[in-house]
């Protein structure tokens, strides 16, 4: 083999036969490279090999099951994203960059009415326009689809009625954009305008014509899409509170604001297969929806995910324009490209729900949190989208990281005649989290204690169960709080800064991968599957359906494979663009990719590794237990000079079967309770975060400037610290936008007034504070090398941190987001009136003198710190359920210990009168229970 | 855009030959006389690295360098820059050699989803051409017309500072990205570079 491979045919060295025919010669071909540019094998990078297996990497949170396959190759090292060179050279191909030969341009006719019935559509004038190749209307797409199987309520184009301005009515394909735009003017549509609903509060009432009709499950004649009631714990604890907080919040809807507008290219190829190019976070759902809408089996559709120019949840629904492109392409026989302008992006929306949230909380005389009462009314817009899940997340994701005496949640999502809300980074958890964290701050103030100590003394430990039954494994909350307290110099600043300067704390808790795959039974199919193949050249091809939307999931998958096989990362090639070649995957949502796909990839890589070691065993005669795999070489552990190169071992392993193939899968363990909605918010791991923000508030103008953020996030293990820091800083940016400037403005007439990036205020470089990202590694027992999510959780704490900091600066609690200068200024004016000051610069700045409870809290936090450390390192494996802090025995079910311990998913009749705003949905009956009443 | 009456479109403008120097190469394309530079670059010249984000001059994704100065190609008629020298993101690298600014965006995490990256690269390069010792404030000033939704700008500023250091000659520039690796031990090294017993 030393002479290198010789391969036929080749271009060089060929000879010409006597008859003049050219014969391919044997071309000297560089041998299959083992990759990398390092001439010598390097010693193992002990800094990146954990202590428990002989390296130097400290393991304060304990060891991990994957430690034994750590090779020090790439995990934990800062690396550029594997596709970054494509991005910096302009070669990354996004949706609109797909240009197929003979393409035509598609355009969509959109509704000018908020709510109207379509009486007729006449397309004859459109069809007569020269250059128009295909026209389609709702009649071409009778089938419903939707991202959740339980709420399929969308059509490719309006079938019976339009539900918001900008809803799809018809579409047209023409030879160029000008013709297509002109064609849109030629549709003759007869409308019957209906009475629209804009205010979600009105949506709770009966309407003449509800926006959707769910038959016997429809709630009276309201526009309520989903209602939730949950009550856990001992409600008697809240009766005589020592301290309480009560806040009513009004949060505006925000949009993802990704820079790439939606675009899609559809092409029915000559074999009758649909090739659909789309920037999708969740190509598989689109795949399913296409199959339903087009009445074509899934295997006749190839969904090709282009590079995604930002998703943040906004590209995770199957979209009607994707169906339109496919329909137009089928009709015209040519590739159809549809690209949105920015206004259309806002019309399709799926941003964060505008919310009315009310939070009441109480604490007892030991400063234990005896109750959280949350009521969330969320404005879903015209379609269900992910709303079913959002309705739950608004409540259940607020149940941790604190130990609660009781929890009470009522939520409702209503349809209104506005663009549909959906999933956005921090799905459903962001708004209530903000309200809850600000409430804690307020309670700390009434109790005269430090809000960080209040939190530290009420945390759930690692390996515990929340009040709603979530299984918490690793938990870095305490460390995160300690780190930001130290980093920000909190103890010298809090309640001590002058007027206009403030500092605030906020925490976060988020799922790392939804525990329930929406489309199938988790007991039958795994959550994620990864295929892997190693050919003679030594390169490893990894097939996964995980959608890289810029978060670096491809890099994460490549890194874990590189780590296990001890190969340089440039030898790992991740193929994730096409549904034809990648295994079915649920895609990039609920922060599942690192956790689930990397776990599946590790399993596949371990299988390859085993085959390589077995081959080396045959060559060297040493059992795999005594062999070390490191940097393209396998050697005897006690004498590294005895060894075999990676390629030799690979070729030995390939002798019988050619390429090495392996497949790995991940499924989450069985978890959670049995009550209705128990699956919402279940995840194999949870991330935790704590931020401290510093703000300057100009008391004369109400302008807030966030100056510094200390951002600690527990991501289990940072596979790529560079990417994790990028996610943390980026989350701060997005959260700051929501809390300070971003807002979808609907006018009196219900029109969206700012569907562009000029009036929709995304923070620019000037509005960004300095962010100090602090990575906390709690080493999750089930995460890949201990990793958990870092993409969504880091967004949650920035909102309450800023709101609390504003209070610290000016002593005013503001509960209308975003805190634009007019909102702040109104607050200041009100405070001036109340305090009879004239000049805003005379406003008192809040101060804190510790009360009697402070030492109690500090002592309890200290005690819990020791408890948590032992539990984190699994030195203490006793069960711990929410409630132990209140004196319950974790080994006996709480229901058996306390009379009145409730787990309820429907309100008792006597509760009905006192339910909050969203809770009023429970006053209505479903149609099936209303016989004879209509 | 919606109505039952047929509104006559403005008569189609006549097509004219538009010529300029794009990324060092003279180009001549046939384009409508009222065409926007962004459309000409994307649809006629084929430099798809120039991105369309908003069409309103608000996102900066379409920034190109026109005679050395950054300019929003969505707000610029092609006719206005007839004959100019235009550099797009495709023109930054020298063959396989990434420009320092490109290498640094990759290395420091200045690019996540990558859609805004071409615009940032042009804005940053234009700054570095003028000033190789920029302060963070200078950088903020240069990129304040560019929106990035992923990174929060911090790593972008670090990337630009990194590239400035290369421009000043303080740090070695990037190695060519796509050169074949010279690998004298293609099968993996036979001699381990470590003392026996070191490995565990």
HADDOCK unambig.tbl for C-alpha pairs under 7 A between the chains (distance, minus, plus):
assign (segid A and resid 33 and name CA) (segid B and resid 186 and name CA) 4.99 0.50 0.50
assign (segid A and resid 33 and name CA) (segid B and resid 187 and name CA) 6.50 0.50 0.50
assign (segid A and resid 34 and name CA) (segid B and resid 186 and name CA) 5.32 0.50 0.50
assign (segid A and resid 34 and name CA) (segid B and resid 187 and name CA) 5.44 0.50 0.50
assign (segid A and resid 34 and name CA) (segid B and resid 188 and name CA) 6.09 0.50 0.50
assign (segid A and resid 36 and name CA) (segid B and resid 181 and name CA) 6.85 0.50 0.50
assign (segid A and resid 37 and name CA) (segid B and resid 181 and name CA) 5.33 0.50 0.50
assign (segid A and resid 37 and name CA) (segid B and resid 182 and name CA) 6.20 0.50 0.50
assign (segid A and resid 37 and name CA) (segid B and resid 183 and name CA) 5.45 0.50 0.50
assign (segid A and resid 38 and name CA) (segid B and resid 183 and name CA) 6.95 0.50 0.50
assign (segid A and resid 39 and name CA) (segid B and resid 183 and name CA) 6.10 0.50 0.50
assign (segid A and resid 39 and name CA) (segid B and resid 184 and name CA) 5.80 0.50 0.50
assign (segid A and resid 39 and name CA) (segid B and resid 185 and name CA) 5.74 0.50 0.50
assign (segid A and resid 40 and name CA) (segid B and resid 189 and name CA) 5.74 0.50 0.50
assign (segid A and resid 40 and name CA) (segid B and resid 193 and name CA) 6.78 0.50 0.50
assign (segid A and resid 41 and name CA) (segid B and resid 189 and name CA) 5.58 0.50 0.50
assign (segid A and resid 41 and name CA) (segid B and resid 192 and name CA) 5.75 0.50 0.50
assign (segid A and resid 41 and name CA) (segid B and resid 193 and name CA) 5.89 0.50 0.50
assign (segid A and resid 42 and name CA) (segid B and resid 193 and name CA) 6.11 0.50 0.50
assign (segid A and resid 43 and name CA) (segid B and resid 193 and name CA) 6.32 0.50 0.50
assign (segid A and resid 43 and name CA) (segid B and resid 194 and name CA) 5.93 0.50 0.50
assign (segid A and resid 54 and name CA) (segid B and resid 200 and name CA) 6.81 0.50 0.50
assign (segid A and resid 80 and name CA) (segid B and resid 106 and name CA) 5.48 0.50 0.50
assign (segid A and resid 80 and name CA) (segid B and resid 107 and name CA) 5.00 0.50 0.50
assign (segid A and resid 80 and name CA) (segid B and resid 109 and name CA) 6.28 0.50 0.50
assign (segid A and resid 84 and name CA) (segid B and resid 106 and name CA) 5.26 0.50 0.50
assign (segid A and resid 84 and name CA) (segid B and resid 111 and name CA) 6.92 0.50 0.50
assign (segid A and resid 85 and name CA) (segid B and resid 106 and name CA) 6.54 0.50 0.50
assign (segid A and resid 87 and name CA) (segid B and resid 114 and name CA) 5.18 0.50 0.50
assign (segid A and resid 87 and name CA) (segid B and resid 117 and name CA) 6.98 0.50 0.50
assign (segid A and resid 88 and name CA) (segid B and resid 102 and name CA) 5.37 0.50 0.50
assign (segid A and resid 88 and name CA) (segid B and resid 106 and name CA) 6.97 0.50 0.50
assign (segid A and resid 88 and name CA) (segid B and resid 117 and name CA) 6.39 0.50 0.50
assign (segid A and resid 88 and name CA) (segid B and resid 118 and name CA) 6.57 0.50 0.50
assign (segid A and resid 89 and name CA) (segid B and resid 89 and name CA) 6.12 0.50 0.50
assign (segid A and resid 89 and name CA) (segid B and resid 90 and name CA) 5.81 0.50 0.50
assign (segid A and resid 90 and name CA) (segid B and resid 49 and name CA) 4.11 0.50 0.50
assign (segid A and resid 90 and name CA) (segid B and resid 89 and name CA) 5.80 0.50 0.50
assign (segid A and resid 90 and name CA) (segid B and resid 90 and name CA) 5.94 0.50 0.50
assign (segid A and resid 90 and name CA) (segid B and resid 118 and name CA) 6.16 0.50 0.50
assign (segid A and resid 91 and name CA) (segid B and resid 49 and name CA) 6.30 0.50 0.50
assign (segid A and resid 97 and name CA) (segid B and resid 48 and name CA) 6.14 0.50 0.50
assign (segid A and resid 112 and name CA) (segid B and resid 2 and name CA) 6.66 0.50 0.50
assign (segid A and resid 182 and name CA) (segid B and resid 9 and name CA) 6.70 0.50 0.50
assign (segid A and resid 184 and name CA) (segid B and resid 1 and name CA) 6.86 0.50 0.50
assign (segid A and resid 184 and name CA) (segid B and resid 2 and name CA) 6.76 0.50 0.50
assign (segid A and resid 185 and name CA) (segid B and resid 1 and name CA) 6.42 0.50 0.50
assign (segid A and resid 185 and name CA) (segid B and resid 2 and name CA) 5.85 0.50 0.50
assign (segid A and resid 185 and name CA) (segid B and resid 3 and name CA) 5.88 0.50 0.50
assign (segid A and resid 185 and name CA) (segid B and resid 4 and name CA) 6.74 0.50 0.50
assign (segid A and resid 185 and name CA) (segid B and resid 5 and name CA) 6.91 0.50 0.50
assign (segid A and resid 185 and name CA) (segid B and resid 6 and name CA) 5.60 0.50 0.50
assign (segid A and resid 185 and name CA) (segid B and resid 7 and name CA) 6.75 0.50 0.50
assign (segid A and resid 186 and name CA) (segid B and resid 4 and name CA) 6.58 0.50 0.50
assign (segid A and resid 186 and name CA) (segid B and resid 6 and name CA) 5.68 0.50 0.50
assign (segid A and resid 187 and name CA) (segid B and resid 4 and name CA) 6.41 0.50 0.50
assign (segid A and resid 188 and name CA) (segid B and resid 4 and name CA) 5.05 0.50 0.50
assign (segid A and resid 189 and name CA) (segid B and resid 4 and name CA) 6.86 0.50 0.50
assign (segid A and resid 257 and name CA) (segid B and resid 149 and name CA) 6.87 0.50 0.50
assign (segid A and resid 258 and name CA) (segid B and resid 149 and name CA) 6.01 0.50 0.50
assign (segid A and resid 259 and name CA) (segid B and resid 53 and name CA) 5.56 0.50 0.50
assign (segid A and resid 259 and name CA) (segid B and resid 115 and name CA) 6.53 0.50 0.50
assign (segid A and resid 259 and name CA) (segid B and resid 116 and name CA) 6.65 0.50 0.50
assign (segid A and resid 259 and name CA) (segid B and resid 149 and name CA) 6.85 0.50 0.50
assign (segid A and resid 260 and name CA) (segid B and resid 53 and name CA) 5.58 0.50 0.50
assign (segid A and resid 260 and name CA) (segid B and resid 115 and name CA) 6.38 0.50 0.50
assign (segid A and resid 261 and name CA) (segid B and resid 53 and name CA) 6.24 0.50 0.50
assign (segid A and resid 308 and name CA) (segid B and resid 113 and name CA) 6.49 0.50 0.50
assign (segid A and resid 309 and name CA) (segid B and resid 113 and name CA) 5.16 0.50 0.50
assign (segid A and resid 309 and name CA) (segid B and resid 114 and name CA) 6.44 0.50 0.50
assign (segid A and resid 309 and name CA) (segid B and resid 115 and name CA) 4.90 0.50 0.50
assign (segid A and resid 310 and name CA) (segid B and resid 113 and name CA) 5.44 0.50 0.50
assign (segid A and resid 341 and name CA) (segid B and resid 54 and name CA) 6.66 0.50 0.50
assign (segid A and resid 342 and name CA) (segid B and resid 54 and name CA) 5.30 0.50 0.50
assign (segid A and resid 549 and name CA) (segid B and resid 113 and name CA) 5.87 0.50 0.50
assign (segid A and resid 550 and name CA) (segid B and resid 112 and name CA) 4.56 0.50 0.50
assign (segid A and resid 550 and name CA) (segid B and resid 113 and name CA) 3.48 0.50 0.50
assign (segid A and resid 550 and name CA) (segid B and resid 114 and name CA) 6.94 0.50 0.50
assign (segid A and resid 551 and name CA) (segid B and resid 112 and name CA) 6.27 0.50 0.50
assign (segid A and resid 551 and name CA) (segid B and resid 113 and name CA) 6.92 0.50 0.50
assign (segid A and resid 632 and name CA) (segid B and resid 188 and name CA) 5.36 0.50 0.50
assign (segid A and resid 633 and name CA) (segid B and resid 188 and name CA) 6.29 0.50 0.50
assign (segid A and resid 637 and name CA) (segid B and resid 199 and name CA) 6.20 0.50 0.50
assign (segid A and resid 637 and name CA) (segid B and resid 200 and name CA) 5.80 0.50 0.50
assign (segid A and resid 638 and name CA) (segid B and resid 196 and name CA) 6.88 0.50 0.50
assign (segid A and resid 638 and name CA) (segid B and resid 197 and name CA) 5.33 0.50 0.50
assign (segid A and resid 639 and name CA) (segid B and resid 196 and name CA) 5.08 0.50 0.50
assign (segid A and resid 639 and name CA) (segid B and resid 197 and name CA) 5.92 0.50 0.50
assign (segid A and resid 640 and name CA) (segid B and resid 192 and name CA) 6.55 0.50 0.50
assign (segid A and resid 640 and name CA) (segid B and resid 196 and name CA) 5.64 0.50 0.50
assign (segid A and resid 641 and name CA) (segid B and resid 191 and name CA) 6.69 0.50 0.50
assign (segid A and resid 641 and name CA) (segid B and resid 192 and name CA) 6.22 0.50 0.50
assign (segid A and resid 645 and name CA) (segid B and resid 187 and name CA) 6.13 0.50 0.50
assign (segid A and resid 645 and name CA) (segid B and resid 188 and name CA) 5.29 0.50 0.50
assign (segid A and resid 645 and name CA) (segid B and resid 189 and name CA) 6.85 0.50 0.50
assign (segid A and resid 645 and name CA) (segid B and resid 190 and name CA) 6.72 0.50 0.50
assign (segid A and resid 646 and name CA) (segid B and resid 188 and name CA) 6.47 0.50 0.50
assign (segid A and resid 647 and name CA) (segid B and resid 187 and name CA) 5.61 0.50 0.50
assign (segid A and resid 722 and name CA) (segid B and resid 109 and name CA) 6.56 0.50 0.50
assign (segid A and resid 723 and name CA) (segid B and resid 109 and name CA) 6.92 0.50 0.50
assign (segid A and resid 726 and name CA) (segid B and resid 109 and name CA) 6.76 0.50 0.50
assign (segid A and resid 726 and name CA) (segid B and resid 151 and name CA) 5.65 0.50 0.50
assign (segid A and resid 727 and name CA) (segid B and resid 151 and name CA) 6.98 0.50 0.50
assign (segid A and resid 729 and name CA) (segid B and resid 151 and name CA) 6.34 0.50 0.50
assign (segid A and resid 729 and name CA) (segid B and resid 152 and name CA) 5.47 0.50 0.50
assign (segid A and resid 730 and name CA) (segid B and resid 150 and name CA) 5.04 0.50 0.50
assign (segid A and resid 730 and name CA) (segid B and resid 151 and name CA) 4.39 0.50 0.50
assign (segid A and resid 730 and name CA) (segid B and resid 152 and name CA) 4.35 0.50 0.50
assign (segid A and resid 733 and name CA) (segid B and resid 152 and name CA) 4.99 0.50 0.50
assign (segid A and resid 757 and name CA) (segid B and resid 58 and name CA) 5.89 0.50 0.50
assign (segid A and resid 758 and name CA) (segid B and resid 58 and name CA) 5.82 0.50 0.50
assign (segid A and resid 764 and name CA) (segid B and resid 144 and name CA) 6.22 0.50 0.50
assign (segid A and resid 764 and name CA) (segid B and resid 147 and name CA) 6.26 0.50 0.50
assign (segid A and resid 765 and name CA) (segid B and resid 140 and name CA) 6.03 0.50 0.50
assign (segid A and resid 765 and name CA) (segid B and resid 144 and name CA) 5.72 0.50 0.50
assign (segid A and resid 765 and name CA) (segid B and resid 153 and name CA) 6.06 0.50 0.50
assign (segid A and resid 766 and name CA) (segid B and resid 140 and name CA) 6.72 0.50 0.50
assign (segid A and resid 768 and name CA) (segid B and resid 152 and name CA) 7.00 0.50 0.50
